[in-house]
Amino acid sequence: MFPSIPLAQEIGLAVLIVAALVWVLGLGHMLWDARSHHPEPGAYEGIAVIPAQRSTATHPMESVELTEAEEEAFAGLIRTIPLH
């Protein structure tokens, strides 16, 4: 191809050009998909920011009975958390 550069550099240049071409085509495809995809207003497909709270009736393993000493220790711990 080029008489002044070795074969290894020509191969490296070809690989670099192919990688750049693939990157540009991928970027163009991604931008085209983003531009053509218009979700309906109110149709949010992501996860909820704050999940809904489960009730204790959902599953018995999601509820823990505390002793009175544990409840007092927990209340004391909560009081130590600064509100600001």
C-alpha angles and dihedrals in degrees: 000000000000114000095204100057128063123252093253091058091048090053091047091049091050091050091048092050092048091048091049091049092050090048093050092047091048092049091049091049091049092049092046091052092047092050096046097045111085113173119210114261107262095021098112111177099185128091120278115264092227114023120228115267116252122226122232088246090068096077130349092224091063093068127073125191112221127205118235091255090053091049091051091047090050092048090050090050092051091050090057093059109100114236095213 
